[in-house]
Amino acid sequence: MSTRTRTTVTLPDDLLAHARAASGGNVSAYVERALRAQQLRDAAPAIRAWREKAANDTEELADLFGEDLA
């Protein structure tokens, strides 16, 4: 398991109430899931660019070495 660090955040009352209700009592796990989901959304443009480049590379390799490679 990764190292955990305690931190403090300030939230609007309504947002904290929702997190407490939706978390089933584990606000830390709820916030972690939300932050991990945002981390993936933030990475999406870089992943999309990498996939497009990989697709272009595959086409270029297929042109060079034949369709069996792709």
PQR file with spaces between the fields and no chain letter, atoms N, CA, C, O and H, PARSE charges and radii, in Angstrom:
ATOM       1  N    MET     1       0.846   -1.177    0.000 -0.4000 1.5000
ATOM       2  CA   MET     1       0.000    0.000    0.000 -0.0000 2.0000
ATOM       3  C    MET     1       0.888    1.236    0.000  0.5500 1.7000
ATOM       4  O    MET     1       1.963    1.237    0.599 -0.5500 1.4000
ATOM       5  N    SER     2       0.439    2.273   -0.666 -0.4000 1.5000
ATOM       6  CA   SER     2       1.216    3.495   -0.757 -0.0000 2.0000
ATOM       7  C    SER     2       1.155    4.279    0.556  0.5500 1.7000
ATOM       8  O    SER     2       0.254    4.095    1.374 -0.5500 1.4000
ATOM       9  H    SER     2      -0.435    2.272   -1.153  0.4000 1.0000
ATOM      10  N    THR     3       2.122    5.139    0.723 -0.4000 1.5000
ATOM      11  CA   THR     3       2.161    5.991    1.901 -0.0000 2.0000
ATOM      12  C    THR     3       0.990    6.965    1.872  0.5500 1.7000
ATOM      13  O    THR     3       0.628    7.487    0.817 -0.5500 1.4000
ATOM      14  H    THR     3       2.854    5.288    0.059  0.4000 1.0000
ATOM      15  N    ARG     4       0.424    7.194    3.001 -0.4000 1.5000
ATOM      16  CA   ARG     4      -0.699    8.130    3.133 -0.0000 2.0000
ATOM      17  C    ARG     4      -0.221    9.343    3.916  0.5500 1.7000
ATOM      18  O    ARG     4       0.583    9.217    4.840 -0.5500 1.4000
ATOM      19  H    ARG     4       0.718    6.770    3.857  0.4000 1.0000
ATOM      20  N    THR     5      -0.713   10.506    3.549 -0.4000 1.5000
ATOM      21  CA   THR     5      -0.397   11.745    4.240 -0.0000 2.0000
ATOM      22  C    THR     5      -1.693   12.435    4.600  0.5500 1.7000
ATOM      23  O    THR     5      -2.566   12.632    3.755 -0.5500 1.4000
ATOM      24  H    THR     5      -1.366   10.609    2.799  0.4000 1.0000
ATOM      25  N    ARG     6      -1.807   12.793    5.846 -0.4000 1.5000
ATOM      26  CA   ARG     6      -2.998   13.517    6.299 -0.0000 2.0000
ATOM      27  C    ARG     6      -2.880   14.965    5.832  0.5500 1.7000
ATOM      28  O    ARG     6      -1.813   15.575    5.909 -0.5500 1.4000
ATOM      29  H    ARG     6      -1.098   12.633    6.533  0.4000 1.0000
ATOM      30  N    THR     7      -3.988   15.494    5.351 -0.4000 1.5000
ATOM      31  CA   THR     7      -4.022   16.885    4.920 -0.0000 2.0000
ATOM      32  C    THR     7      -5.353   17.492    5.321  0.5500 1.7000
ATOM      33  O    THR     7      -6.293   16.781    5.676 -0.5500 1.4000
ATOM      34  H    THR     7      -4.854   14.998    5.289  0.4000 1.0000
ATOM      35  N    THR     8      -5.420   18.779    5.262 -0.4000 1.5000
ATOM      36  CA   THR     8      -6.646   19.484    5.607 -0.0000 2.0000
ATOM      37  C    THR     8      -7.121   20.243    4.381  0.5500 1.7000
ATOM      38  O    THR     8      -6.333   20.905    3.706 -0.5500 1.4000
ATOM      39  H    THR     8      -4.656   19.356    4.974  0.4000 1.0000
ATOM      40  N    VAL     9      -8.401   20.143    4.100 -0.4000 1.5000
ATOM      41  CA   VAL     9      -9.004   20.920    3.021 -0.0000 2.0000
ATOM      42  C    VAL     9     -10.210   21.654    3.593  0.5500 1.7000
ATOM      43  O    VAL     9     -10.828   21.207    4.559 -0.5500 1.4000
ATOM      44  H    VAL     9      -9.041   19.605    4.649  0.4000 1.0000
ATOM      45  N    THR    10     -10.524   22.766    2.991 -0.4000 1.5000
ATOM      46  CA   THR    10     -11.684   23.543    3.392 -0.0000 2.0000
ATOM      47  C    THR    10     -12.726   23.422    2.291  0.5500 1.7000
ATOM      48  O    THR    10     -12.453   23.721    1.129 -0.5500 1.4000
ATOM      49  H    THR    10     -10.022   23.129    2.207  0.4000 1.0000
ATOM      50  N    LEU    11     -13.924   22.981    2.667 -0.4000 1.5000
ATOM      51  CA   LEU    11     -15.001   22.744    1.706 -0.0000 2.0000
ATOM      52  C    LEU    11     -16.254   23.499    2.125  0.5500 1.7000
ATOM      53  O    LEU    11     -16.465   23.757    3.311 -0.5500 1.4000
ATOM      54  H    LEU    11     -14.146   22.739    3.612  0.4000 1.0000
ATOM      55  N    PRO    12     -17.077   23.849    1.159 -0.5600 1.5000
ATOM      56  CA   PRO    12     -18.387   24.412    1.509  0.2800 2.0000
ATOM      57  C    PRO    12     -19.198   23.364    2.281  0.5500 1.7000
ATOM      58  O    PRO    12     -19.064   22.165    2.039 -0.5500 1.4000
ATOM      59  N    ASP    13     -20.027   23.823    3.200 -0.4000 1.5000
ATOM      60  CA   ASP    13     -20.806   22.912    4.050 -0.0000 2.0000
ATOM      61  C    ASP    13     -21.641   21.928    3.243  0.5500 1.7000
ATOM      62  O    ASP    13     -21.710   20.747    3.584 -0.5500 1.4000
ATOM      63  H    ASP    13     -20.136   24.797    3.397  0.4000 1.0000
ATOM      64  N    ASP    14     -22.279   22.408    2.170 -0.4000 1.5000
ATOM      65  CA   ASP    14     -23.154   21.520    1.401 -0.0000 2.0000
ATOM      66  C    ASP    14     -22.356   20.423    0.691  0.5500 1.7000
ATOM      67  O    ASP    14     -22.822   19.289    0.574 -0.5500 1.4000
ATOM      68  H    ASP    14     -22.223   23.368    1.893  0.4000 1.0000
ATOM      69  N    LEU    15     -21.176   20.758    0.226 -0.4000 1.5000
ATOM      70  CA   LEU    15     -20.354   19.761   -0.460 -0.0000 2.0000
ATOM      71  C    LEU    15     -19.837   18.709    0.519  0.5500 1.7000
ATOM      72  O    LEU    15     -19.816   17.518    0.209 -0.5500 1.4000
ATOM      73  H    LEU    15     -20.798   21.679    0.320  0.4000 1.0000
ATOM      74  N    LEU    16     -19.426   19.153    1.689 -0.4000 1.5000
ATOM      75  CA   LEU    16     -18.974   18.214    2.712 -0.0000 2.0000
ATOM      76  C    LEU    16     -20.118   17.310    3.170  0.5500 1.7000
ATOM      77  O    LEU    16     -19.911   16.116    3.383 -0.5500 1.4000
ATOM      78  H    LEU    16     -19.443   20.120    1.941  0.4000 1.0000
ATOM      79  N    ALA    17     -21.304   17.859    3.322 -0.4000 1.5000
ATOM      80  CA   ALA    17     -22.470   17.060    3.721 -0.0000 2.0000
ATOM      81  C    ALA    17     -22.761   15.992    2.674  0.5500 1.7000
ATOM      82  O    ALA    17     -23.057   14.846    3.009 -0.5500 1.4000
ATOM      83  H    ALA    17     -21.471   18.830    3.149  0.4000 1.0000
ATOM      84  N    HIS    18     -22.673   16.376    1.418 -0.4000 1.5000
ATOM      85  CA   HIS    18     -22.894   15.397    0.349 -0.0000 2.0000
ATOM      86  C    HIS    18     -21.829   14.306    0.396  0.5500 1.7000
ATOM      87  O    HIS    18     -22.155   13.123    0.298 -0.5500 1.4000
ATOM      88  H    HIS    18     -22.432   17.308    1.146  0.4000 1.0000
ATOM      89  N    ALA    19     -20.566   14.686    0.545 -0.4000 1.5000
ATOM      90  CA   ALA    19     -19.477   13.702    0.590 -0.0000 2.0000
ATOM      91  C    ALA    19     -19.666   12.746    1.761  0.5500 1.7000
ATOM      92  O    ALA    19     -19.459   11.540    1.621 -0.5500 1.4000
ATOM      93  H    ALA    19     -20.301   15.647    0.625  0.4000 1.0000
ATOM      94  N    ARG    20     -20.052   13.271    2.894 -0.4000 1.5000
ATOM      95  CA   ARG    20     -20.272   12.402    4.066 -0.0000 2.0000
ATOM      96  C    ARG    20     -21.417   11.423    3.809  0.5500 1.7000
ATOM      97  O    ARG    20     -21.318   10.243    4.143 -0.5500 1.4000
ATOM      98  H    ARG    20     -20.220   14.250    3.008  0.4000 1.0000
ATOM      99  N    ALA    21     -22.496   11.917    3.217 -0.4000 1.5000
ATOM     100  CA   ALA    21     -23.651   11.057    2.953 -0.0000 2.0000
ATOM     101  C    ALA    21     -23.339   10.025    1.884  0.5500 1.7000
ATOM     102  O    ALA    21     -23.738    8.867    2.003 -0.5500 1.4000
ATOM     103  H    ALA    21     -22.576   12.876    2.945  0.4000 1.0000
ATOM     104  N    ALA    22     -22.636   10.430    0.850 -0.4000 1.5000
ATOM     105  CA   ALA    22     -22.357    9.534   -0.278 -0.0000 2.0000
ATOM     106  C    ALA    22     -21.229    8.559    0.009  0.5500 1.7000
ATOM     107  O    ALA    22     -21.115    7.533   -0.662 -0.5500 1.4000
ATOM     108  H    ALA    22     -22.312   11.371    0.753  0.4000 1.0000
ATOM     109  N    SER    23     -20.398    8.859    0.988 -0.4000 1.5000
ATOM     110  CA   SER    23     -19.200    8.055    1.224 -0.0000 2.0000
ATOM     111  C    SER    23     -19.436    6.824    2.077  0.5500 1.7000
ATOM     112  O    SER    23     -18.560    5.966    2.182 -0.5500 1.4000
ATOM     113  H    SER    23     -20.491    9.693    1.533  0.4000 1.0000
ATOM     114  N    GLY    24     -20.580    6.729    2.672 -0.4000 1.5000
ATOM     115  CA   GLY    24     -20.817    5.607    3.572 -0.0000 2.0000
ATOM     116  C    GLY    24     -19.922    5.668    4.794  0.5500 1.7000
ATOM     117  O    GLY    24     -19.622    4.643    5.406 -0.5500 1.4000
ATOM     118  H    GLY    24     -21.292    7.427    2.586  0.4000 1.0000
ATOM     119  N    GLY    25     -19.501    6.859    5.145 -0.4000 1.5000
ATOM     120  CA   GLY    25     -18.686    7.030    6.346 -0.0000 2.0000
ATOM     121  C    GLY    25     -17.197    7.124    6.100  0.5500 1.7000
ATOM     122  O    GLY    25     -16.443    7.370    7.041 -0.5500 1.4000
ATOM     123  H    GLY    25     -19.745    7.692    4.648  0.4000 1.0000
ATOM     124  N    ASN    26     -16.745    6.937    4.873 -0.4000 1.5000
ATOM     125  CA   ASN    26     -15.312    7.008    4.577 -0.0000 2.0000
ATOM     126  C    ASN    26     -15.064    8.151    3.590  0.5500 1.7000
ATOM     127  O    ASN    26     -14.906    7.929    2.390 -0.5500 1.4000
ATOM     128  H    ASN    26     -17.357    6.737    4.108  0.4000 1.0000
ATOM     129  N    VAL    27     -15.034    9.363    4.116 -0.4000 1.5000
ATOM     130  CA   VAL    27     -14.852   10.540    3.269 -0.0000 2.0000
ATOM     131  C    VAL    27     -13.496   10.495    2.577  0.5500 1.7000
ATOM     132  O    VAL    27     -13.382   10.917    1.426 -0.5500 1.4000
ATOM     133  H    VAL    27     -15.163    9.543    5.091  0.4000 1.0000
ATOM     134  N    SER    28     -12.472    9.995    3.252 -0.4000 1.5000
ATOM     135  CA   SER    28     -11.138    9.928    2.640 -0.0000 2.0000
ATOM     136  C    SER    28     -11.152    9.083    1.373  0.5500 1.7000
ATOM     137  O    SER    28     -10.586    9.486    0.357 -0.5500 1.4000
ATOM     138  H    SER    28     -12.565    9.653    4.187  0.4000 1.0000
ATOM     139  N    ALA    29     -11.787    7.921    1.419 -0.4000 1.5000
ATOM     140  CA   ALA    29     -11.859    7.048    0.242 -0.0000 2.0000
ATOM     141  C    ALA    29     -12.678    7.710   -0.860  0.5500 1.7000
ATOM     142  O    ALA    29     -12.349    7.588   -2.040 -0.5500 1.4000
ATOM     143  H    ALA    29     -12.246    7.593    2.244  0.4000 1.0000
ATOM     144  N    TYR    30     -13.735    8.404   -0.480 -0.4000 1.5000
ATOM     145  CA   TYR    30     -14.583    9.100   -1.445 -0.0000 2.0000
ATOM     146  C    TYR    30     -13.787   10.188   -2.163  0.5500 1.7000
ATOM     147  O    TYR    30     -13.843   10.301   -3.388 -0.5500 1.4000
ATOM     148  H    TYR    30     -14.003    8.502    0.479  0.4000 1.0000
ATOM     149  N    VAL    31     -13.056   10.975   -1.402 -0.4000 1.5000
ATOM     150  CA   VAL    31     -12.244   12.052   -1.986 -0.0000 2.0000
ATOM     151  C    VAL    31     -11.130   11.454   -2.844  0.5500 1.7000
ATOM     152  O    VAL    31     -10.824   11.978   -3.916 -0.5500 1.4000
ATOM     153  H    VAL    31     -13.011   10.883   -0.407  0.4000 1.0000
ATOM     154  N    GLU    32     -10.529   10.371   -2.384 -0.4000 1.5000
ATOM     155  CA   GLU    32      -9.476    9.722   -3.180 -0.0000 2.0000
ATOM     156  C    GLU    32     -10.012    9.273   -4.538  0.5500 1.7000
ATOM     157  O    GLU    32      -9.366    9.495   -5.562 -0.5500 1.4000
ATOM     158  H    GLU    32     -10.777    9.946   -1.514  0.4000 1.0000
ATOM     159  N    ARG    33     -11.187    8.644   -4.552 -0.4000 1.5000
ATOM     160  CA   ARG    33     -11.780    8.213   -5.826 -0.0000 2.0000
ATOM     161  C    ARG    33     -12.047    9.408   -6.733  0.5500 1.7000
ATOM     162  O    ARG    33     -11.799    9.349   -7.938 -0.5500 1.4000
ATOM     163  H    ARG    33     -11.712    8.463   -3.720  0.4000 1.0000
ATOM     164  N    ALA    34     -12.556   10.494   -6.149 -0.4000 1.5000
ATOM     165  CA   ALA    34     -12.838   11.691   -6.940 -0.0000 2.0000
ATOM     166  C    ALA    34     -11.551   12.281   -7.518  0.5500 1.7000
ATOM     167  O    ALA    34     -11.522   12.689   -8.678 -0.5500 1.4000
ATOM     168  H    ALA    34     -12.757   10.542   -5.170  0.4000 1.0000
ATOM     169  N    LEU    35     -10.505   12.325   -6.724 -0.4000 1.5000
ATOM     170  CA   LEU    35      -9.236   12.875   -7.204 -0.0000 2.0000
ATOM     171  C    LEU    35      -8.591   11.972   -8.252  0.5500 1.7000
ATOM     172  O    LEU    35      -7.999   12.468   -9.211 -0.5500 1.4000
ATOM     173  H    LEU    35     -10.529   11.993   -5.781  0.4000 1.0000
ATOM     174  N    ARG    36      -8.696   10.657   -8.082 -0.4000 1.5000
ATOM     175  CA   ARG    36      -8.145    9.745   -9.087 -0.0000 2.0000
ATOM     176  C    ARG    36      -8.905    9.870  -10.415  0.5500 1.7000
ATOM     177  O    ARG    36      -8.303    9.820  -11.487 -0.5500 1.4000
ATOM     178  H    ARG    36      -9.176   10.255   -7.303  0.4000 1.0000
ATOM     179  N    ALA    37     -10.214   10.029  -10.334 -0.4000 1.5000
ATOM     180  CA   ALA    37     -11.007   10.217  -11.550 -0.0000 2.0000
ATOM     181  C    ALA    37     -10.596   11.516  -12.243  0.5500 1.7000
ATOM     182  O    ALA    37     -10.486   11.555  -13.468 -0.5500 1.4000
ATOM     183  H    ALA    37     -10.703   10.069   -9.462  0.4000 1.0000
ATOM     184  N    GLN    38     -10.372   12.571  -11.474 -0.4000 1.5000
ATOM     185  CA   GLN    38      -9.935   13.837  -12.069 -0.0000 2.0000
ATOM     186  C    GLN    38      -8.537   13.699  -12.653  0.5500 1.7000
ATOM     187  O    GLN    38      -8.240   14.280  -13.696 -0.5500 1.4000
ATOM     188  H    GLN    38     -10.462   12.539  -10.478  0.4000 1.0000
ATOM     189  N    GLN    39      -7.689   12.945  -11.998 -0.4000 1.5000
ATOM     190  CA   GLN    39      -6.337   12.706  -12.509 -0.0000 2.0000
ATOM     191  C    GLN    39      -6.393   12.047  -13.889  0.5500 1.7000
ATOM     192  O    GLN    39      -5.623   12.405  -14.780 -0.5500 1.4000
ATOM     193  H    GLN    39      -7.930   12.473  -11.150  0.4000 1.0000
ATOM     194  N    LEU    40      -7.295   11.094  -14.065 -0.4000 1.5000
ATOM     195  CA   LEU    40      -7.466   10.445  -15.361 -0.0000 2.0000
ATOM     196  C    LEU    40      -8.004   11.424  -16.402  0.5500 1.7000
ATOM     197  O    LEU    40      -7.549   11.428  -17.546 -0.5500 1.4000
ATOM     198  H    LEU    40      -7.920   10.804  -13.341  0.4000 1.0000
ATOM     199  N    ARG    41      -8.971   12.254  -16.009 -0.4000 1.5000
ATOM     200  CA   ARG    41      -9.488   13.259  -16.951 -0.0000 2.0000
ATOM     201  C    ARG    41      -8.394   14.241  -17.355  0.5500 1.7000
ATOM     202  O    ARG    41      -8.321   14.648  -18.515 -0.5500 1.4000
ATOM     203  H    ARG    41      -9.341   12.251  -15.079  0.4000 1.0000
ATOM     204  N    ASP    42      -7.545   14.624  -16.405 -0.4000 1.5000
ATOM     205  CA   ASP    42      -6.451   15.547  -16.705 -0.0000 2.0000
ATOM     206  C    ASP    42      -5.433   14.919  -17.655  0.5500 1.7000
ATOM     207  O    ASP    42      -4.824   15.620  -18.464 -0.5500 1.4000
ATOM     208  H    ASP    42      -7.604   14.294  -15.463  0.4000 1.0000
ATOM     209  N    ALA    43      -5.247   13.603  -17.561 -0.4000 1.5000
ATOM     210  CA   ALA    43      -4.272   12.900  -18.403 -0.0000 2.0000
ATOM     211  C    ALA    43      -4.827   12.571  -19.785  0.5500 1.7000
ATOM     212  O    ALA    43      -4.065   12.221  -20.686 -0.5500 1.4000
ATOM     213  H    ALA    43      -5.742   13.033  -16.905  0.4000 1.0000
ATOM     214  N    ALA    44      -6.132   12.679  -19.963 -0.4000 1.5000
ATOM     215  CA   ALA    44      -6.769   12.254  -21.212 -0.0000 2.0000
ATOM     216  C    ALA    44      -6.159   12.899  -22.459  0.5500 1.7000
ATOM     217  O    ALA    44      -5.929   12.183  -23.434 -0.5500 1.4000
ATOM     218  H    ALA    44      -6.751   12.964  -19.231  0.4000 1.0000
ATOM     219  N    PRO    45      -5.887   14.201  -22.489 -0.5600 1.5000
ATOM     220  CA   PRO    45      -5.303   14.772  -23.705  0.2800 2.0000
ATOM     221  C    PRO    45      -3.947   14.157  -24.062  0.5500 1.7000
ATOM     222  O    PRO    45      -3.676   13.899  -25.235 -0.5500 1.4000
ATOM     223  N    ALA    46      -3.104   13.923  -23.071 -0.4000 1.5000
ATOM     224  CA   ALA    46      -1.798   13.322  -23.338 -0.0000 2.0000
ATOM     225  C    ALA    46      -1.953   11.883  -23.820  0.5500 1.7000
ATOM     226  O    ALA    46      -1.233   11.448  -24.719 -0.5500 1.4000
ATOM     227  H    ALA    46      -3.324   14.132  -22.118  0.4000 1.0000
ATOM     228  N    ILE    47      -2.881   11.151  -23.232 -0.4000 1.5000
ATOM     229  CA   ILE    47      -3.113    9.768  -23.650 -0.0000 2.0000
ATOM     230  C    ILE    47      -3.669    9.742  -25.075  0.5500 1.7000
ATOM     231  O    ILE    47      -3.263    8.915  -25.892 -0.5500 1.4000
ATOM     232  H    ILE    47      -3.466   11.504  -22.502  0.4000 1.0000
ATOM     233  N    ARG    48      -4.595   10.648  -25.362 -0.4000 1.5000
ATOM     234  CA   ARG    48      -5.170   10.733  -26.707 -0.0000 2.0000
ATOM     235  C    ARG    48      -4.077   11.034  -27.734  0.5500 1.7000
ATOM     236  O    ARG    48      -4.043   10.419  -28.800 -0.5500 1.4000
ATOM     237  H    ARG    48      -4.925   11.320  -24.699  0.4000 1.0000
ATOM     238  N    ALA    49      -3.182   11.979  -27.419 -0.4000 1.5000
ATOM     239  CA   ALA    49      -2.090   12.325  -28.333 -0.0000 2.0000
ATOM     240  C    ALA    49      -1.157   11.137  -28.525  0.5500 1.7000
ATOM     241  O    ALA    49      -0.709   10.878  -29.642 -0.5500 1.4000
ATOM     242  H    ALA    49      -3.209   12.479  -26.553  0.4000 1.0000
ATOM     243  N    TRP    50      -0.860   10.414  -27.453 -0.4000 1.5000
ATOM     244  CA   TRP    50       0.007    9.236  -27.552 -0.0000 2.0000
ATOM     245  C    TRP    50      -0.633    8.166  -28.434  0.5500 1.7000
ATOM     246  O    TRP    50       0.041    7.548  -29.258 -0.5500 1.4000
ATOM     247  H    TRP    50      -1.224   10.625  -26.545  0.4000 1.0000
ATOM     248  N    ARG    51      -1.944    7.950  -28.257 -0.4000 1.5000
ATOM     249  CA   ARG    51      -2.631    6.934  -29.060 -0.0000 2.0000
ATOM     250  C    ARG    51      -2.646    7.316  -30.537  0.5500 1.7000
ATOM     251  O    ARG    51      -2.474    6.460  -31.405 -0.5500 1.4000
ATOM     252  H    ARG    51      -2.492    8.452  -27.588  0.4000 1.0000
ATOM     253  N    GLU    52      -2.853    8.606  -30.820 -0.4000 1.5000
ATOM     254  CA   GLU    52      -2.843    9.049  -32.215 -0.0000 2.0000
ATOM     255  C    GLU    52      -1.461    8.848  -32.828  0.5500 1.7000
ATOM     256  O    GLU    52      -1.342    8.414  -33.973 -0.5500 1.4000
ATOM     257  H    GLU    52      -2.992    9.301  -30.115  0.4000 1.0000
ATOM     258  N    LYS    53      -0.422    9.166  -32.065 -0.4000 1.5000
ATOM     259  CA   LYS    53       0.945    8.966  -32.555 -0.0000 2.0000
ATOM     260  C    LYS    53       1.210    7.481  -32.762  0.5500 1.7000
ATOM     261  O    LYS    53       1.813    7.089  -33.761 -0.5500 1.4000
ATOM     262  H    LYS    53      -0.519    9.519  -31.134  0.4000 1.0000
ATOM     263  N    ALA    54       0.764    6.658  -31.827 -0.4000 1.5000
ATOM     264  CA   ALA    54       0.963    5.213  -31.954 -0.0000 2.0000
ATOM     265  C    ALA    54       0.248    4.687  -33.191  0.5500 1.7000
ATOM     266  O    ALA    54       0.782    3.831  -33.895 -0.5500 1.4000
ATOM     267  H    ALA    54       0.274    6.976  -31.015  0.4000 1.0000
ATOM     268  N    ALA    55      -0.953    5.187  -33.464 -0.4000 1.5000
ATOM     269  CA   ALA    55      -1.688    4.760  -34.660 -0.0000 2.0000
ATOM     270  C    ALA    55      -0.925    5.167  -35.911  0.5500 1.7000
ATOM     271  O    ALA    55      -0.840    4.393  -36.864 -0.5500 1.4000
ATOM     272  H    ALA    55      -1.387    5.883  -32.892  0.4000 1.0000
ATOM     273  N    ASN    56      -0.374    6.366  -35.916 -0.4000 1.5000
ATOM     274  CA   ASN    56       0.419    6.813  -37.057 -0.0000 2.0000
ATOM     275  C    ASN    56       1.673    5.963  -37.218  0.5500 1.7000
ATOM     276  O    ASN    56       2.061    5.625  -38.337 -0.5500 1.4000
ATOM     277  H    ASN    56      -0.444    6.995  -35.142  0.4000 1.0000
ATOM     278  N    ASP    57       2.306    5.620  -36.101 -0.4000 1.5000
ATOM     279  CA   ASP    57       3.495    4.773  -36.156 -0.0000 2.0000
ATOM     280  C    ASP    57       3.152    3.405  -36.729  0.5500 1.7000
ATOM     281  O    ASP    57       3.909    2.855  -37.528 -0.5500 1.4000
ATOM     282  H    ASP    57       1.991    5.894  -35.192  0.4000 1.0000
ATOM     283  N    THR    58       2.009    2.855  -36.320 -0.4000 1.5000
ATOM     284  CA   THR    58       1.586    1.547  -36.814 -0.0000 2.0000
ATOM     285  C    THR    58       1.379    1.591  -38.320  0.5500 1.7000
ATOM     286  O    THR    58       1.792    0.682  -39.040 -0.5500 1.4000
ATOM     287  H    THR    58       1.394    3.302  -35.671  0.4000 1.0000
ATOM     288  N    GLU    59       0.738    2.650  -38.789 -0.4000 1.5000
ATOM     289  CA   GLU    59       0.531    2.794  -40.237 -0.0000 2.0000
ATOM     290  C    GLU    59       1.860    2.910  -40.966  0.5500 1.7000
ATOM     291  O    GLU    59       2.047    2.312  -42.026 -0.5500 1.4000
ATOM     292  H    GLU    59       0.402    3.388  -38.204  0.4000 1.0000
ATOM     293  N    GLU    60       2.785    3.681  -40.400 -0.4000 1.5000
ATOM     294  CA   GLU    60       4.094    3.857  -41.028 -0.0000 2.0000
ATOM     295  C    GLU    60       4.866    2.534  -41.050  0.5500 1.7000
ATOM     296  O    GLU    60       5.490    2.197  -42.057 -0.5500 1.4000
ATOM     297  H    GLU    60       2.634    4.167  -39.539  0.4000 1.0000
ATOM     298  N    LEU    61       4.825    1.788  -39.947 -0.4000 1.5000
ATOM     299  CA   LEU    61       5.508    0.494  -39.906 -0.0000 2.0000
ATOM     300  C    LEU    61       4.886   -0.483  -40.899  0.5500 1.7000
ATOM     301  O    LEU    61       5.593   -1.250  -41.554 -0.5500 1.4000
ATOM     302  H    LEU    61       4.318    2.062  -39.130  0.4000 1.0000
ATOM     303  N    ALA    62       3.561   -0.450  -41.006 -0.4000 1.5000
ATOM     304  CA   ALA    62       2.888   -1.329  -41.965 -0.0000 2.0000
ATOM     305  C    ALA    62       3.309   -0.979  -43.385  0.5500 1.7000
ATOM     306  O    ALA    62       3.496   -1.870  -44.213 -0.5500 1.4000
ATOM     307  H    ALA    62       2.987    0.173  -40.474  0.4000 1.0000
ATOM     308  N    ASP    63       3.460    0.313  -43.675 -0.4000 1.5000
ATOM     309  CA   ASP    63       3.916    0.727  -45.004 -0.0000 2.0000
ATOM     310  C    ASP    63       5.335    0.227  -45.271  0.5500 1.7000
ATOM     311  O    ASP    63       5.662   -0.181  -46.385 -0.5500 1.4000
ATOM     312  H    ASP    63       3.308    1.038  -43.003  0.4000 1.0000
ATOM     313  N    LEU    64       6.169    0.264  -44.238 -0.4000 1.5000
ATOM     314  CA   LEU    64       7.566   -0.151  -44.397 -0.0000 2.0000
ATOM     315  C    LEU    64       7.733   -1.659  -44.468  0.5500 1.7000
ATOM     316  O    LEU    64       8.482   -2.172  -45.299 -0.5500 1.4000
ATOM     317  H    LEU    64       5.904    0.595  -43.332  0.4000 1.0000
ATOM     318  N    PHE    65       7.020   -2.374  -43.578 -0.4000 1.5000
ATOM     319  CA   PHE    65       7.271   -3.797  -43.418 -0.0000 2.0000
ATOM     320  C    PHE    65       6.119   -4.706  -43.838  0.5500 1.7000
ATOM     321  O    PHE    65       6.237   -5.930  -43.768 -0.5500 1.4000
ATOM     322  H    PHE    65       6.412   -1.957  -42.903  0.4000 1.0000
ATOM     323  N    GLY    66       5.031   -4.129  -44.263 -0.4000 1.5000
ATOM     324  CA   GLY    66       3.904   -4.938  -44.688 -0.0000 2.0000
ATOM     325  C    GLY    66       2.812   -4.996  -43.648  0.5500 1.7000
ATOM     326  O    GLY    66       3.029   -4.710  -42.471 -0.5500 1.4000
ATOM     327  H    GLY    66       4.936   -3.135  -44.320  0.4000 1.0000
ATOM     328  N    GLU    67       1.647   -5.367  -44.099 -0.4000 1.5000
ATOM     329  CA   GLU    67       0.467   -5.386  -43.241 -0.0000 2.0000
ATOM     330  C    GLU    67       0.548   -6.414  -42.125  0.5500 1.7000
ATOM     331  O    GLU    67      -0.126   -6.255  -41.107 -0.5500 1.4000
ATOM     332  H    GLU    67       1.471   -5.600  -45.055  0.4000 1.0000
ATOM     333  N    ASP    68       1.350   -7.462  -42.278 -0.4000 1.5000
ATOM     334  CA   ASP    68       1.416   -8.496  -41.236 -0.0000 2.0000
ATOM     335  C    ASP    68       1.936   -7.944  -39.909  0.5500 1.7000
ATOM     336  O    ASP    68       1.604   -8.460  -38.843 -0.5500 1.4000
ATOM     337  H    ASP    68       1.898   -7.591  -43.105  0.4000 1.0000
ATOM     338  N    LEU    69       2.742   -6.905  -39.981 -0.4000 1.5000
ATOM     339  CA   LEU    69       3.301   -6.324  -38.769 -0.0000 2.0000
ATOM     340  C    LEU    69       2.238   -5.581  -37.966  0.5500 1.7000
ATOM     341  O    LEU    69       2.217   -5.652  -36.737 -0.5500 1.4000
ATOM     342  H    LEU    69       3.012   -6.485  -40.848  0.4000 1.0000
ATOM     343  N    ALA    70       1.376   -4.886  -38.650 -0.4000 1.5000
ATOM     344  CA   ALA    70       0.351   -4.100  -37.969 -0.0000 2.0000
ATOM     345  C    ALA    70      -0.705   -5.032  -37.482  0.5500 1.7000
ATOM     346  O    ALA    70      -1.681   -4.596  -36.872 -0.5500 1.4000
ATOM     347  H    ALA    70       1.394   -4.828  -39.649  0.4000 1.0000
